[in-house]
Amino acid sequence: MALELVKEGRAQACVSAGNTGALMGLAKLLLKPLEGIERPALVTVLPHQQKGKTVVLDLGANVDCDSTMLVQFAIMGSVLAEEVVEIPNPRVALLILVKKK
């Protein structure tokens, strides 16, 4: 129901305490991702003392990302940072966490 409100333009966001995978799957079906975007990314905005705010995408939700998906995440994060969070000319950096065997 909440995603339908977003789809209809009656809400700008959806918050869920349910299964994240189910929410992302439904969002992809109902809201239709941007052209060329293969997979949605979880995002958060973190405040910090040095420069105001940092936008972080993916948040470990995807463990099998290829370079194409990482570029898509970078584009989505950059646009979000500039247009929504109002960070002019955002800098994109890649953080990789290596899984130990």
N, CA and C atoms as a LAMMPS dump frame, in Angstrom:
ITEM: TIMESTEP
0
ITEM: NUMBER OF ATOMS
303
ITEM: BOX BOUNDS ff ff ff
-5.0000000000000000e+02 5.0000000000000000e+02
-5.0000000000000000e+02 5.0000000000000000e+02
-5.0000000000000000e+02 5.0000000000000000e+02
ITEM: ATOMS id mol type element x y z
1 1 1 N 0.818 -1.189 0
2 1 2 C 0 0 0
3 1 3 C 0.868 1.261 0
4 2 1 N 1.914 1.297 0.825
5 2 2 C 2.768 2.487 0.885
6 2 3 C 3.454 2.734 -0.45
7 3 1 N 3.923 1.672 -1.11
8 3 2 C 4.561 1.838 -2.418
9 3 3 C 3.563 2.316 -3.467
10 4 1 N 2.323 1.893 -3.346
11 4 2 C 1.295 2.375 -4.272
12 4 3 C 1.063 3.873 -4.092
13 5 1 N 1.124 4.365 -2.853
14 5 2 C 0.989 5.803 -2.612
15 5 3 C 2.135 6.572 -3.262
16 6 1 N 3.341 6.025 -3.197
17 6 2 C 4.49 6.657 -3.857
18 6 3 C 4.269 6.658 -5.365
19 7 1 N 3.835 5.532 -5.906
20 7 2 C 3.589 5.416 -7.346
21 7 3 C 2.56 6.434 -7.819
22 8 1 N 1.522 6.648 -7.018
23 8 2 C 0.451 7.584 -7.367
24 8 3 C 0.832 9.04 -7.12
25 9 1 N 1.989 9.287 -6.513
26 9 2 C 2.406 10.653 -6.226
27 9 3 C 1.807 11.212 -4.952
28 10 1 N 1.152 10.373 -4.157
29 10 2 C 0.541 10.83 -2.912
30 10 3 C 1.502 10.73 -1.738
31 11 1 N 2.691 10.161 -1.967
32 11 2 C 3.762 10.097 -0.962
33 11 3 C 5.091 10.17 -1.704
34 12 1 N 6.123 10.678 -1.028
35 12 2 C 7.448 10.776 -1.638
36 12 3 C 8.383 9.669 -1.167
37 13 1 N 8.006 8.934 -0.141
38 13 2 C 8.896 7.918 0.413
39 13 3 C 8.081 6.793 1.032
40 14 1 N 8.763 5.679 1.243
41 14 2 C 8.16 4.519 1.894
42 14 3 C 9.12 4.038 2.973
43 15 1 N 8.613 3.817 4.161
44 15 2 C 9.409 3.285 5.265
45 15 3 C 8.804 1.94 5.65
46 16 1 N 9.661 0.942 5.815
47 16 2 C 9.17 -0.389 6.142
48 16 3 C 10.013 -1.024 7.234
49 17 1 N 9.357 -1.75 8.119
50 17 2 C 10.06 -2.542 9.126
51 17 3 C 10.047 -4.012 8.722
52 18 1 N 9.592 -4.28 7.498
53 18 2 C 9.49 -5.651 7.018
54 18 3 C 10.755 -6.127 6.323
55 19 1 N 10.621 -7.177 5.546
56 19 2 C 11.726 -7.79 4.822
57 19 3 C 12.255 -6.841 3.748
58 20 1 N 13.536 -6.508 3.828
59 20 2 C 14.138 -5.553 2.899
60 20 3 C 14.124 -6.077 1.471
61 21 1 N 14.426 -7.355 1.29
62 21 2 C 14.428 -7.935 -0.051
63 21 3 C 13.058 -7.859 -0.702
64 22 1 N 12.019 -8.137 0.068
65 22 2 C 10.657 -8.061 -0.455
66 22 3 C 10.3 -6.625 -0.829
67 23 1 N 10.682 -5.676 0.015
68 23 2 C 10.403 -4.269 -0.27
69 23 3 C 11.108 -3.822 -1.549
70 24 1 N 12.379 -4.183 -1.699
71 24 2 C 13.129 -3.777 -2.887
72 24 3 C 12.543 -4.422 -4.144
73 25 1 N 12.146 -5.692 -4.049
74 25 2 C 11.542 -6.365 -5.194
75 25 3 C 10.232 -5.723 -5.613
76 26 1 N 9.38 -5.43 -4.641
77 26 2 C 8.112 -4.762 -4.943
78 26 3 C 8.329 -3.36 -5.496
79 27 1 N 9.284 -2.647 -4.926
80 27 2 C 9.574 -1.294 -5.413
81 27 3 C 10.02 -1.333 -6.867
82 28 1 N 10.845 -2.312 -7.206
83 28 2 C 11.321 -2.428 -8.59
84 28 3 C 10.162 -2.726 -9.539
85 29 1 N 9.22 -3.56 -9.106
86 29 2 C 8.066 -3.89 -9.943
87 29 3 C 7.082 -2.731 -10.065
88 30 1 N 6.766 -2.102 -8.943
89 30 2 C 5.737 -1.061 -8.933
90 30 3 C 6.227 0.3 -9.419
91 31 1 N 7.433 0.676 -9.026
92 31 2 C 7.897 2.035 -9.294
93 31 3 C 8.731 2.152 -10.56
94 32 1 N 9.15 1.06 -11.115
95 32 2 C 9.956 1.03 -12.336
96 32 3 C 11.233 1.846 -12.181
97 33 1 N 12.375 1.185 -12.168
98 33 2 C 13.649 1.907 -12.02
99 33 3 C 13.946 2.781 -13.232
100 34 1 N 14.872 3.688 -13.055
101 34 2 C 15.31 4.536 -14.158
102 34 3 C 15.895 3.674 -15.271
103 35 1 N 15.781 4.147 -16.481
104 35 2 C 16.358 3.441 -17.634
105 35 3 C 17.84 3.173 -17.395
106 36 1 N 18.265 1.951 -17.603
107 36 2 C 19.672 1.599 -17.461
108 36 3 C 20.092 1.209 -16.053
109 37 1 N 19.186 1.278 -15.093
110 37 2 C 19.518 0.895 -13.717
111 37 3 C 19.051 -0.544 -13.501
112 38 1 N 19.999 -1.435 -13.218
113 38 2 C 19.682 -2.853 -13.064
114 38 3 C 19.143 -3.204 -11.684
115 39 1 N 19.656 -2.539 -10.659
116 39 2 C 19.335 -2.94 -9.293
117 39 3 C 19.206 -1.703 -8.409
118 40 1 N 18.181 -1.662 -7.565
119 40 2 C 18.08 -0.53 -6.632
120 40 3 C 19.168 -0.619 -5.563
121 41 1 N 19.418 0.488 -4.908
122 41 2 C 20.418 0.52 -3.836
123 41 3 C 19.812 1.156 -2.598
124 42 1 N 20.087 0.575 -1.445
125 42 2 C 19.7 1.204 -0.185
126 42 3 C 20.594 2.418 0.019
127 43 1 N 20.042 3.464 0.579
128 43 2 C 20.814 4.697 0.745
129 43 3 C 20.541 5.306 2.113
130 44 1 N 21.545 5.968 2.647
131 44 2 C 21.369 6.763 3.859
132 44 3 C 22.234 8.009 3.743
133 45 1 N 21.855 9.026 4.465
134 45 2 C 22.645 10.258 4.527
135 45 3 C 23.185 10.369 5.943
136 46 1 N 24.508 10.42 6.052
137 46 2 C 25.165 10.482 7.356
138 46 3 C 25.695 11.883 7.614
139 47 1 N 25.289 12.5 8.71
140 47 2 C 25.877 13.801 9.058
141 47 3 C 27.275 13.601 9.634
142 48 1 N 28.143 14.558 9.403
143 48 2 C 29.469 14.504 10.021
144 48 3 C 29.996 15.913 10.235
145 49 1 N 31.004 16.054 11.067
146 49 2 C 31.494 17.369 11.485
147 49 3 C 32.336 18.07 10.43
148 50 1 N 33.074 17.33 9.607
149 50 2 C 34.013 17.962 8.691
150 50 3 C 33.334 18.732 7.554
151 51 1 N 32.404 18.108 6.855
152 51 2 C 31.849 18.742 5.662
153 51 3 C 30.339 18.633 5.56
154 52 1 N 29.663 18.431 6.619
155 52 2 C 28.209 18.422 6.564
156 52 3 C 27.568 17.059 6.478
157 53 1 N 27.472 16.48 5.257
158 53 2 C 26.748 15.224 5.079
159 53 3 C 27.457 14.335 4.065
160 54 1 N 27.269 13.032 4.23
161 54 2 C 27.795 12.043 3.297
162 54 3 C 26.65 11.132 2.876
163 55 1 N 26.523 10.899 1.586
164 55 2 C 25.523 9.976 1.057
165 55 3 C 26.201 8.625 0.861
166 56 1 N 25.607 7.567 1.414
167 56 2 C 26.171 6.224 1.3
168 56 3 C 25.135 5.328 0.629
169 57 1 N 25.542 4.655 -0.451
170 57 2 C 24.644 3.754 -1.169
171 57 3 C 25.073 2.314 -1.024
172 58 1 N 24.138 1.437 -1.193
173 58 2 C 24.227 -0.016 -1.187
174 58 3 C 24.268 -0.586 0.223
175 59 1 N 25.089 -0.066 1.099
176 59 2 C 25.074 -0.45 2.51
177 59 3 C 25.184 -1.954 2.74
178 60 1 N 25.901 -2.636 1.865
179 60 2 C 26.12 -4.065 2.044
180 60 3 C 24.963 -4.944 1.622
181 61 1 N 23.961 -4.368 0.995
182 61 2 C 22.794 -5.15 0.597
183 61 3 C 23.104 -6.113 -0.544
184 62 1 N 24.081 -5.775 -1.357
185 62 2 C 24.434 -6.605 -2.506
186 62 3 C 25.857 -7.119 -2.348
187 63 1 N 26.006 -8.428 -2.366
188 63 2 C 27.345 -8.999 -2.208
189 63 3 C 27.944 -9.437 -3.536
190 64 1 N 27.187 -9.338 -4.604
191 64 2 C 27.668 -9.797 -5.901
192 64 3 C 27.58 -8.713 -6.977
193 65 1 N 27.99 -7.514 -6.648
194 65 2 C 27.94 -6.404 -7.6
195 65 3 C 29.095 -6.49 -8.586
196 66 1 N 28.785 -6.234 -9.853
197 66 2 C 29.856 -6.134 -10.834
198 66 3 C 30.175 -4.656 -11.059
199 67 1 N 31.141 -4.382 -11.906
200 67 2 C 31.578 -2.995 -12.108
201 67 3 C 30.472 -2.126 -12.687
202 68 1 N 29.604 -2.693 -13.517
203 68 2 C 28.492 -1.924 -14.089
204 68 3 C 27.554 -1.439 -12.994
205 69 1 N 27.215 -2.316 -12.067
206 69 2 C 26.321 -1.937 -10.968
207 69 3 C 26.965 -0.89 -10.071
208 70 1 N 28.258 -1.014 -9.82
209 70 2 C 28.947 -0.019 -8.992
210 70 3 C 28.914 1.355 -9.654
211 71 1 N 29.071 1.395 -10.972
212 71 2 C 28.977 2.67 -11.698
213 71 3 C 27.56 3.227 -11.581
214 72 1 N 26.552 2.368 -11.708
215 72 2 C 25.167 2.816 -11.563
216 72 3 C 24.91 3.369 -10.162
217 73 1 N 25.427 2.689 -9.136
218 73 2 C 25.285 3.189 -7.768
219 73 3 C 25.951 4.556 -7.633
220 74 1 N 27.119 4.715 -8.229
221 74 2 C 27.838 5.989 -8.161
222 74 3 C 27.028 7.106 -8.807
223 75 1 N 26.42 6.822 -9.944
224 75 2 C 25.602 7.831 -10.63
225 75 3 C 24.387 8.188 -9.786
226 76 1 N 23.687 7.169 -9.274
227 76 2 C 22.505 7.44 -8.447
228 76 3 C 22.874 8.241 -7.203
229 77 1 N 23.969 7.868 -6.555
230 77 2 C 24.399 8.58 -5.352
231 77 3 C 24.798 10.007 -5.632
232 78 1 N 25.48 10.221 -6.747
233 78 2 C 25.909 11.566 -7.12
234 78 3 C 24.712 12.471 -7.398
235 79 1 N 23.742 11.95 -8.139
236 79 2 C 22.536 12.732 -8.44
237 79 3 C 21.766 13.032 -7.158
238 80 1 N 21.606 12.039 -6.295
239 80 2 C 20.907 12.244 -5.025
240 80 3 C 21.62 13.285 -4.172
241 81 1 N 22.943 13.169 -4.085
242 81 2 C 23.723 14.11 -3.27
243 81 3 C 23.558 15.537 -3.769
244 82 1 N 23.587 15.707 -5.081
245 82 2 C 23.508 17.057 -5.642
246 82 3 C 22.087 17.619 -5.623
247 83 1 N 21.119 16.822 -6.042
248 83 2 C 19.754 17.322 -6.213
249 83 3 C 18.921 17.33 -4.932
250 84 1 N 19.105 16.34 -4.072
251 84 2 C 18.267 16.225 -2.878
252 84 3 C 18.97 16.755 -1.636
253 85 1 N 20.216 16.348 -1.439
254 85 2 C 20.962 16.744 -0.241
255 85 3 C 21.649 18.099 -0.44
256 86 1 N 21.666 18.569 -1.698
257 86 2 C 22.239 19.876 -2.055
258 86 3 C 23.735 19.969 -1.763
259 87 1 N 24.463 18.927 -2.148
260 87 2 C 25.922 18.931 -2.081
261 87 3 C 26.416 19.278 -3.483
262 88 1 N 26.979 20.47 -3.679
263 88 2 C 27.429 20.845 -5.023
264 88 3 C 28.651 20.025 -5.447
265 89 1 N 28.649 19.553 -6.682
266 89 2 C 29.764 18.775 -7.24
267 89 3 C 30.233 17.665 -6.296
268 90 1 N 29.364 16.717 -5.963
269 90 2 C 29.753 15.667 -5.017
270 90 3 C 30.9 14.815 -5.555
271 91 1 N 31.755 14.379 -4.654
272 91 2 C 32.875 13.492 -4.991
273 91 3 C 32.438 12.065 -4.684
274 92 1 N 32.713 11.154 -5.599
275 92 2 C 32.335 9.753 -5.433
276 92 3 C 33.57 8.943 -5.065
277 93 1 N 33.439 8.084 -4.075
278 93 2 C 34.53 7.2 -3.67
279 93 3 C 33.968 5.794 -3.482
280 94 1 N 34.805 4.807 -3.666
281 94 2 C 34.406 3.413 -3.539
282 94 3 C 34.995 2.825 -2.267
283 95 1 N 34.132 2.252 -1.449
284 95 2 C 34.566 1.571 -0.232
285 95 3 C 34.313 0.085 -0.431
286 96 1 N 35.359 -0.699 -0.347
287 96 2 C 35.221 -2.14 -0.537
288 96 3 C 35.571 -2.849 0.763
289 97 1 N 34.662 -3.682 1.206
290 97 2 C 34.913 -4.517 2.374
291 97 3 C 35.187 -5.926 1.881
292 98 1 N 36.341 -6.44 2.19
293 98 2 C 36.735 -7.764 1.729
294 98 3 C 36.283 -8.811 2.739
295 99 1 N 35.623 -9.834 2.243
296 99 2 C 35.157 -10.919 3.103
297 99 3 C 36.301 -11.907 3.313
298 100 1 N 36.606 -12.179 4.572
299 100 2 C 37.659 -13.147 4.887
300 100 3 C 37.137 -14.558 4.708
301 101 1 N 38.022 -15.435 4.258
302 101 2 C 37.628 -16.842 4.056
303 101 3 C 37.793 -17.644 5.316
